[in-house]
Amino acid sequence: MENVSVEYKRELTDGLEKEVVAFLNTLGGEIVIGAETTGISSA
């Protein structure tokens, strides 16, 4: 389940670096690549 410390990303994007920095500037968390908000992507 996506929340403040877990972020699902369907694919790598140019904006991913900014999201990683945002996580580092807070309490941290997990970024799961290859998944959608509803779970693991079939692509």
C-alpha positions in Angstrom: 0.0 0.0 0.0 1.4 3.4 -1.0 1.8 5.9 1.9 4.3 8.6 3.1 7.1 6.1 3.3 6.3 3.9 0.3 6.0 5.1 -3.3 5.2 2.9 -6.3 6.6 3.8 -9.7 5.6 2.0 -12.9 8.9 2.8 -14.7 12.1 4.8 -14.3 11.6 8.5 -15.2 13.8 11.6 -15.3 12.0 12.9 -12.2 13.0 9.9 -10.1 16.1 11.7 -8.8 14.0 14.4 -7.3 11.8 11.9 -5.6 14.8 10.1 -4.1 16.1 13.4 -2.8 12.7 14.2 -1.3 12.7 10.8 0.5 16.3 11.5 1.8 15.2 14.9 3.1 12.4 13.2 5.2 12.4 10.1 7.3 13.2 8.0 4.2 11.2 5.2 2.8 10.9 2.8 -0.1 10.5 3.5 -3.8 9.3 0.4 -5.6 10.0 0.4 -9.4 7.9 -1.7 -11.7 4.7 -1.4 -9.6 1.6 0.6 -9.8 -0.4 2.0 -6.9 -2.6 -1.1 -7.0 0.4 -3.5 -6.9 2.9 -5.1 -9.2 2.6 -4.1 -12.9 2.0 -6.7 -15.5 4.2 -4.8 -18.0 
